Amino acid sequence: MLKWAIILAVVALIAGALGFTGIAGAAAGIAKILFFVFLVGVVLMLVLGATVFKAASK
């Protein structure tokens, strides 16, 4: 998911530099959403790794 966020961010930068503001805005918006979903997933896995999975391995 982080890979797609980075790809879309690069697409947004290139489209913005070439003057395609509509495409750049859409790509940046999607990249932002994907990045925050990735962050939520990372935090969730860290919390689960510290609590649930640790208790299950005992």
PDB file of N, CA, C and O in Angstrom:
ATOM      1  N   MET A   1       0.827  -1.184   0.000  1.00  0.00           N
ATOM      2  CA  MET A   1       0.000   0.000   0.000  1.00  0.00           C
ATOM      3  C   MET A   1       0.879   1.258   0.000  1.00  0.00           C
ATOM      4  O   MET A   1       0.570   2.250  -0.660  1.00  0.00           O
ATOM      5  N   LEU A   2       1.963   1.190   0.746  1.00  0.00           N
ATOM      6  CA  LEU A   2       2.882   2.323   0.744  1.00  0.00           C
ATOM      7  C   LEU A   2       3.481   2.531  -0.642  1.00  0.00           C
ATOM      8  O   LEU A   2       3.714   3.662  -1.068  1.00  0.00           O
ATOM      9  N   LYS A   3       3.726   1.427  -1.336  1.00  0.00           N
ATOM     10  CA  LYS A   3       4.272   1.503  -2.694  1.00  0.00           C
ATOM     11  C   LYS A   3       3.324   2.281  -3.607  1.00  0.00           C
ATOM     12  O   LYS A   3       3.764   3.139  -4.372  1.00  0.00           O
ATOM     13  N   TRP A   4       2.026   1.985  -3.529  1.00  0.00           N
ATOM     14  CA  TRP A   4       1.051   2.687  -4.372  1.00  0.00           C
ATOM     15  C   TRP A   4       0.931   4.154  -3.980  1.00  0.00           C
ATOM     16  O   TRP A   4       0.743   5.012  -4.843  1.00  0.00           O
ATOM     17  N   ALA A   5       1.036   4.447  -2.700  1.00  0.00           N
ATOM     18  CA  ALA A   5       0.981   5.844  -2.258  1.00  0.00           C
ATOM     19  C   ALA A   5       2.159   6.633  -2.823  1.00  0.00           C
ATOM     20  O   ALA A   5       1.994   7.773  -3.258  1.00  0.00           O
ATOM     21  N   ILE A   6       3.337   6.033  -2.818  1.00  0.00           N
ATOM     22  CA  ILE A   6       4.517   6.708  -3.361  1.00  0.00           C
ATOM     23  C   ILE A   6       4.389   6.882  -4.874  1.00  0.00           C
ATOM     24  O   ILE A   6       4.726   7.936  -5.413  1.00  0.00           O
ATOM     25  N   ILE A   7       3.905   5.852  -5.549  1.00  0.00           N
ATOM     26  CA  ILE A   7       3.717   5.947  -7.011  1.00  0.00           C
ATOM     27  C   ILE A   7       2.744   7.063  -7.352  1.00  0.00           C
ATOM     28  O   ILE A   7       3.005   7.858  -8.255  1.00  0.00           O
ATOM     29  N   LEU A   8       1.627   7.129  -6.642  1.00  0.00           N
ATOM     30  CA  LEU A   8       0.640   8.174  -6.928  1.00  0.00           C
ATOM     31  C   LEU A   8       1.154   9.563  -6.564  1.00  0.00           C
ATOM     32  O   LEU A   8       0.805  10.542  -7.223  1.00  0.00           O
ATOM     33  N   ALA A   9       1.975   9.657  -5.527  1.00  0.00           N
ATOM     34  CA  ALA A   9       2.573  10.943  -5.188  1.00  0.00           C
ATOM     35  C   ALA A   9       3.514  11.411  -6.291  1.00  0.00           C
ATOM     36  O   ALA A   9       3.539  12.597  -6.621  1.00  0.00           O
ATOM     37  N   VAL A  10       4.279  10.501  -6.857  1.00  0.00           N
ATOM     38  CA  VAL A  10       5.169  10.853  -7.969  1.00  0.00           C
ATOM     39  C   VAL A  10       4.355  11.258  -9.193  1.00  0.00           C
ATOM     40  O   VAL A  10       4.693  12.226  -9.874  1.00  0.00           O
ATOM     41  N   VAL A  11       3.284  10.520  -9.474  1.00  0.00           N
ATOM     42  CA  VAL A  11       2.401  10.879 -10.591  1.00  0.00           C
ATOM     43  C   VAL A  11       1.819  12.276 -10.381  1.00  0.00           C
ATOM     44  O   VAL A  11       1.733  13.069 -11.319  1.00  0.00           O
ATOM     45  N   ALA A  12       1.421  12.567  -9.142  1.00  0.00           N
ATOM     46  CA  ALA A  12       0.868  13.894  -8.847  1.00  0.00           C
ATOM     47  C   ALA A  12       1.909  14.987  -9.061  1.00  0.00           C
ATOM     48  O   ALA A  12       1.592  16.047  -9.599  1.00  0.00           O
ATOM     49  N   LEU A  13       3.136  14.739  -8.649  1.00  0.00           N
ATOM     50  CA  LEU A  13       4.190  15.741  -8.849  1.00  0.00           C
ATOM     51  C   LEU A  13       4.476  15.978 -10.328  1.00  0.00           C
ATOM     52  O   LEU A  13       4.623  17.121 -10.760  1.00  0.00           O
ATOM     53  N   ILE A  14       4.555  14.903 -11.097  1.00  0.00           N
ATOM     54  CA  ILE A  14       4.829  15.044 -12.529  1.00  0.00           C
ATOM     55  C   ILE A  14       3.659  15.724 -13.233  1.00  0.00           C
ATOM     56  O   ILE A  14       3.861  16.607 -14.067  1.00  0.00           O
ATOM     57  N   ALA A  15       2.439  15.315 -12.901  1.00  0.00           N
ATOM     58  CA  ALA A  15       1.260  15.928 -13.531  1.00  0.00           C
ATOM     59  C   ALA A  15       1.152  17.405 -13.158  1.00  0.00           C
ATOM     60  O   ALA A  15       0.788  18.238 -13.989  1.00  0.00           O
ATOM     61  N   GLY A  16       1.471  17.720 -11.909  1.00  0.00           N
ATOM     62  CA  GLY A  16       1.440  19.126 -11.490  1.00  0.00           C
ATOM     63  C   GLY A  16       2.482  19.956 -12.214  1.00  0.00           C
ATOM     64  O   GLY A  16       2.225  21.101 -12.587  1.00  0.00           O
ATOM     65  N   ALA A  17       3.664  19.377 -12.412  1.00  0.00           N
ATOM     66  CA  ALA A  17       4.726  20.097 -13.110  1.00  0.00           C
ATOM     67  C   ALA A  17       4.379  20.329 -14.576  1.00  0.00           C
ATOM     68  O   ALA A  17       4.801  21.321 -15.170  1.00  0.00           O
ATOM     69  N   LEU A  18       3.607  19.406 -15.157  1.00  0.00           N
ATOM     70  CA  LEU A  18       3.225  19.545 -16.564  1.00  0.00           C
ATOM     71  C   LEU A  18       1.950  20.359 -16.759  1.00  0.00           C
ATOM     72  O   LEU A  18       1.553  20.631 -17.892  1.00  0.00           O
ATOM     73  N   GLY A  19       1.307  20.749 -15.657  1.00  0.00           N
ATOM     74  CA  GLY A  19       0.126  21.598 -15.759  1.00  0.00           C
ATOM     75  C   GLY A  19      -1.198  20.870 -15.712  1.00  0.00           C
ATOM     76  O   GLY A  19      -2.241  21.495 -15.898  1.00  0.00           O
ATOM     77  N   PHE A  20      -1.194  19.596 -15.476  1.00  0.00           N
ATOM     78  CA  PHE A  20      -2.435  18.826 -15.373  1.00  0.00           C
ATOM     79  C   PHE A  20      -2.915  18.861 -13.922  1.00  0.00           C
ATOM     80  O   PHE A  20      -2.742  17.895 -13.178  1.00  0.00           O
ATOM     81  N   THR A  21      -3.514  19.972 -13.533  1.00  0.00           N
ATOM     82  CA  THR A  21      -3.842  20.169 -12.122  1.00  0.00           C
ATOM     83  C   THR A  21      -4.953  19.248 -11.632  1.00  0.00           C
ATOM     84  O   THR A  21      -4.948  18.846 -10.469  1.00  0.00           O
ATOM     85  N   GLY A  22      -5.897  18.912 -12.493  1.00  0.00           N
ATOM     86  CA  GLY A  22      -6.982  18.016 -12.084  1.00  0.00           C
ATOM     87  C   GLY A  22      -6.470  16.624 -11.760  1.00  0.00           C
ATOM     88  O   GLY A  22      -6.820  16.039 -10.735  1.00  0.00           O
ATOM     89  N   ILE A  23      -5.639  16.105 -12.647  1.00  0.00           N
ATOM     90  CA  ILE A  23      -5.053  14.781 -12.432  1.00  0.00           C
ATOM     91  C   ILE A  23      -4.122  14.815 -11.231  1.00  0.00           C
ATOM     92  O   ILE A  23      -4.096  13.869 -10.443  1.00  0.00           O
ATOM     93  N   ALA A  24      -3.364  15.884 -11.082  1.00  0.00           N
ATOM     94  CA  ALA A  24      -2.431  15.999  -9.961  1.00  0.00           C
ATOM     95  C   ALA A  24      -3.182  16.028  -8.634  1.00  0.00           C
ATOM     96  O   ALA A  24      -2.761  15.396  -7.666  1.00  0.00           O
ATOM     97  N   GLY A  25      -4.283  16.756  -8.589  1.00  0.00           N
ATOM     98  CA  GLY A  25      -5.072  16.820  -7.356  1.00  0.00           C
ATOM     99  C   GLY A  25      -5.692  15.488  -6.991  1.00  0.00           C
ATOM    100  O   GLY A  25      -5.707  15.097  -5.824  1.00  0.00           O
ATOM    101  N   ALA A  26      -6.206  14.789  -8.000  1.00  0.00           N
ATOM    102  CA  ALA A  26      -6.814  13.487  -7.740  1.00  0.00           C
ATOM    103  C   ALA A  26      -5.774  12.475  -7.280  1.00  0.00           C
ATOM    104  O   ALA A  26      -6.016  11.727  -6.332  1.00  0.00           O
ATOM    105  N   ALA A  27      -4.629  12.444  -7.935  1.00  0.00           N
ATOM    106  CA  ALA A  27      -3.570  11.502  -7.559  1.00  0.00           C
ATOM    107  C   ALA A  27      -3.041  11.814  -6.166  1.00  0.00           C
ATOM    108  O   ALA A  27      -2.763  10.901  -5.388  1.00  0.00           O
ATOM    109  N   ALA A  28      -2.903  13.083  -5.849  1.00  0.00           N
ATOM    110  CA  ALA A  28      -2.421  13.457  -4.518  1.00  0.00           C
ATOM    111  C   ALA A  28      -3.433  13.075  -3.444  1.00  0.00           C
ATOM    112  O   ALA A  28      -3.056  12.619  -2.364  1.00  0.00           O
ATOM    113  N   GLY A  29      -4.707  13.261  -3.736  1.00  0.00           N
ATOM    114  CA  GLY A  29      -5.741  12.877  -2.771  1.00  0.00           C
ATOM    115  C   GLY A  29      -5.762  11.387  -2.499  1.00  0.00           C
ATOM    116  O   GLY A  29      -5.874  10.959  -1.350  1.00  0.00           O
ATOM    117  N   ILE A  30      -5.655  10.596  -3.558  1.00  0.00           N
ATOM    118  CA  ILE A  30      -5.629   9.142  -3.403  1.00  0.00           C
ATOM    119  C   ILE A  30      -4.364   8.716  -2.660  1.00  0.00           C
ATOM    120  O   ILE A  30      -4.418   7.839  -1.797  1.00  0.00           O
ATOM    121  N   ALA A  31      -3.232   9.330  -2.987  1.00  0.00           N
ATOM    122  CA  ALA A  31      -1.980   8.996  -2.311  1.00  0.00           C
ATOM    123  C   ALA A  31      -2.066   9.303  -0.820  1.00  0.00           C
ATOM    124  O   ALA A  31      -1.567   8.542   0.008  1.00  0.00           O
ATOM    125  N   LYS A  32      -2.697  10.415  -0.487  1.00  0.00           N
ATOM    126  CA  LYS A  32      -2.842  10.785   0.923  1.00  0.00           C
ATOM    127  C   LYS A  32      -3.711   9.768   1.665  1.00  0.00           C
ATOM    128  O   LYS A  32      -3.384   9.366   2.782  1.00  0.00           O
ATOM    129  N   ILE A  33      -4.801   9.360   1.051  1.00  0.00           N
ATOM    130  CA  ILE A  33      -5.687   8.367   1.682  1.00  0.00           C
ATOM    131  C   ILE A  33      -4.951   7.050   1.879  1.00  0.00           C
ATOM    132  O   ILE A  33      -5.014   6.464   2.960  1.00  0.00           O
ATOM    133  N   LEU A  34      -4.250   6.575   0.847  1.00  0.00           N
ATOM    134  CA  LEU A  34      -3.515   5.323   0.952  1.00  0.00           C
ATOM    135  C   LEU A  34      -2.427   5.399   2.020  1.00  0.00           C
ATOM    136  O   LEU A  34      -2.193   4.426   2.737  1.00  0.00           O
ATOM    137  N   PHE A  35      -1.767   6.541   2.129  1.00  0.00           N
ATOM    138  CA  PHE A  35      -0.720   6.688   3.134  1.00  0.00           C
ATOM    139  C   PHE A  35      -1.293   6.608   4.538  1.00  0.00           C
ATOM    140  O   PHE A  35      -0.711   5.960   5.408  1.00  0.00           O
ATOM    141  N   PHE A  36      -2.432   7.262   4.773  1.00  0.00           N
ATOM    142  CA  PHE A  36      -3.018   7.222   6.106  1.00  0.00           C
ATOM    143  C   PHE A  36      -3.580   5.839   6.429  1.00  0.00           C
ATOM    144  O   PHE A  36      -3.532   5.413   7.583  1.00  0.00           O
ATOM    145  N   VAL A  37      -4.108   5.137   5.438  1.00  0.00           N
ATOM    146  CA  VAL A  37      -4.552   3.750   5.666  1.00  0.00           C
ATOM    147  C   VAL A  37      -3.350   2.873   6.012  1.00  0.00           C
ATOM    148  O   VAL A  37      -3.444   2.005   6.880  1.00  0.00           O
ATOM    149  N   PHE A  38      -2.225   3.097   5.338  1.00  0.00           N
ATOM    150  CA  PHE A  38      -1.000   2.378   5.657  1.00  0.00           C
ATOM    151  C   PHE A  38      -0.554   2.662   7.085  1.00  0.00           C
ATOM    152  O   PHE A  38      -0.185   1.737   7.808  1.00  0.00           O
ATOM    153  N   LEU A  39      -0.582   3.929   7.505  1.00  0.00           N
ATOM    154  CA  LEU A  39      -0.184   4.280   8.865  1.00  0.00           C
ATOM    155  C   LEU A  39      -1.077   3.627   9.910  1.00  0.00           C
ATOM    156  O   LEU A  39      -0.589   3.146  10.933  1.00  0.00           O
ATOM    157  N   VAL A  40      -2.379   3.607   9.658  1.00  0.00           N
ATOM    158  CA  VAL A  40      -3.303   2.952  10.583  1.00  0.00           C
ATOM    159  C   VAL A  40      -2.983   1.469  10.681  1.00  0.00           C
ATOM    160  O   VAL A  40      -3.001   0.900  11.772  1.00  0.00           O
ATOM    161  N   GLY A  41      -2.691   0.841   9.552  1.00  0.00           N
ATOM    162  CA  GLY A  41      -2.327  -0.574   9.554  1.00  0.00           C
ATOM    163  C   GLY A  41      -1.051  -0.848  10.330  1.00  0.00           C
ATOM    164  O   GLY A  41      -0.969  -1.836  11.060  1.00  0.00           O
ATOM    165  N   VAL A  42      -0.061   0.012  10.183  1.00  0.00           N
ATOM    166  CA  VAL A  42       1.197  -0.156  10.911  1.00  0.00           C
ATOM    167  C   VAL A  42       0.979  -0.016  12.405  1.00  0.00           C
ATOM    168  O   VAL A  42       1.474  -0.828  13.187  1.00  0.00           O
ATOM    169  N   VAL A  43       0.244   1.003  12.806  1.00  0.00           N
ATOM    170  CA  VAL A  43      -0.028   1.208  14.231  1.00  0.00           C
ATOM    171  C   VAL A  43      -0.825   0.039  14.791  1.00  0.00           C
ATOM    172  O   VAL A  43      -0.556  -0.424  15.899  1.00  0.00           O
ATOM    173  N   LEU A  44      -1.794  -0.436  14.039  1.00  0.00           N
ATOM    174  CA  LEU A  44      -2.603  -1.570  14.481  1.00  0.00           C
ATOM    175  C   LEU A  44      -1.738  -2.820  14.661  1.00  0.00           C
ATOM    176  O   LEU A  44      -1.888  -3.537  15.650  1.00  0.00           O
ATOM    177  N   MET A  45      -0.849  -3.082  13.727  1.00  0.00           N
ATOM    178  CA  MET A  45       0.027  -4.248  13.847  1.00  0.00           C
ATOM    179  C   MET A  45       1.000  -4.103  15.020  1.00  0.00           C
ATOM    180  O   MET A  45       1.310  -5.087  15.692  1.00  0.00           O
ATOM    181  N   LEU A  46       1.480  -2.890  15.267  1.00  0.00           N
ATOM    182  CA  LEU A  46       2.367  -2.673  16.416  1.00  0.00           C
ATOM    183  C   LEU A  46       1.643  -2.928  17.723  1.00  0.00           C
ATOM    184  O   LEU A  46       2.193  -3.559  18.625  1.00  0.00           O
ATOM    185  N   VAL A  47       0.415  -2.445  17.834  1.00  0.00           N
ATOM    186  CA  VAL A  47      -0.363  -2.652  19.055  1.00  0.00           C
ATOM    187  C   VAL A  47      -0.695  -4.128  19.224  1.00  0.00           C
ATOM    188  O   VAL A  47      -0.562  -4.669  20.322  1.00  0.00           O
ATOM    189  N   LEU A  48      -1.122  -4.779  18.160  1.00  0.00           N
ATOM    190  CA  LEU A  48      -1.439  -6.204  18.247  1.00  0.00           C
ATOM    191  C   LEU A  48      -0.191  -7.027  18.550  1.00  0.00           C
ATOM    192  O   LEU A  48      -0.250  -7.994  19.310  1.00  0.00           O
ATOM    193  N   GLY A  49       0.918  -6.652  17.965  1.00  0.00           N
ATOM    194  CA  GLY A  49       2.160  -7.365  18.221  1.00  0.00           C
ATOM    195  C   GLY A  49       2.610  -7.243  19.662  1.00  0.00           C
ATOM    196  O   GLY A  49       3.205  -8.169  20.213  1.00  0.00           O
ATOM    197  N   ALA A  50       2.328  -6.107  20.273  1.00  0.00           N
ATOM    198  CA  ALA A  50       2.741  -5.889  21.655  1.00  0.00           C
ATOM    199  C   ALA A  50       1.769  -6.499  22.654  1.00  0.00           C
ATOM    200  O   ALA A  50       2.141  -6.726  23.805  1.00  0.00           O
ATOM    201  N   THR A  51       0.533  -6.771  22.244  1.00  0.00           N
ATOM    202  CA  THR A  51      -0.457  -7.250  23.196  1.00  0.00           C
ATOM    203  C   THR A  51      -0.971  -8.645  22.857  1.00  0.00           C
ATOM    204  O   THR A  51      -0.623  -9.605  23.545  1.00  0.00           O
ATOM    205  N   VAL A  52      -1.762  -8.776  21.852  1.00  0.00           N
ATOM    206  CA  VAL A  52      -2.476 -10.012  21.547  1.00  0.00           C
ATOM    207  C   VAL A  52      -1.524 -11.134  21.150  1.00  0.00           C
ATOM    208  O   VAL A  52      -1.606 -12.236  21.693  1.00  0.00           O
ATOM    209  N   PHE A  53      -0.626 -10.865  20.212  1.00  0.00           N
ATOM    210  CA  PHE A  53       0.237 -11.927  19.719  1.00  0.00           C
ATOM    211  C   PHE A  53       1.257 -12.347  20.776  1.00  0.00           C
ATOM    212  O   PHE A  53       1.669 -13.506  20.814  1.00  0.00           O
ATOM    213  N   LYS A  54       1.661 -11.418  21.625  1.00  0.00           N
ATOM    214  CA  LYS A  54       2.590 -11.753  22.699  1.00  0.00           C
ATOM    215  C   LYS A  54       1.916 -12.677  23.708  1.00  0.00           C
ATOM    216  O   LYS A  54       2.528 -13.624  24.201  1.00  0.00           O
ATOM    217  N   ALA A  55       0.644 -12.391  24.012  1.00  0.00           N
ATOM    218  CA  ALA A  55      -0.101 -13.222  24.957  1.00  0.00           C
ATOM    219  C   ALA A  55      -0.406 -14.590  24.352  1.00  0.00           C
ATOM    220  O   ALA A  55      -0.457 -15.578  25.084  1.00  0.00           O
ATOM    221  N   ALA A  56      -0.606 -14.672  23.070  1.00  0.00           N
ATOM    222  CA  ALA A  56      -0.927 -15.939  22.424  1.00  0.00           C
ATOM    223  C   ALA A  56       0.291 -16.863  22.331  1.00  0.00           C
ATOM    224  O   ALA A  56       0.140 -18.082  22.243  1.00  0.00           O
ATOM    225  N   SER A  57       1.485 -16.292  22.349  1.00  0.00           N
ATOM    226  CA  SER A  57       2.682 -17.118  22.217  1.00  0.00           C
ATOM    227  C   SER A  57       3.136 -17.731  23.526  1.00  0.00           C
ATOM    228  O   SER A  57       4.048 -18.558  23.529  1.00  0.00           O
ATOM    229  N   LYS A  58       2.525 -17.348  24.639  1.00  0.00           N
ATOM    230  CA  LYS A  58       2.935 -17.882  25.945  1.00  0.00           C
ATOM    231  C   LYS A  58       2.429 -19.267  26.170  1.00  0.00           C
ATOM    232  O   LYS A  58       2.687 -19.855  27.220  1.00  0.00           O
TER     233      LYS A  58
END
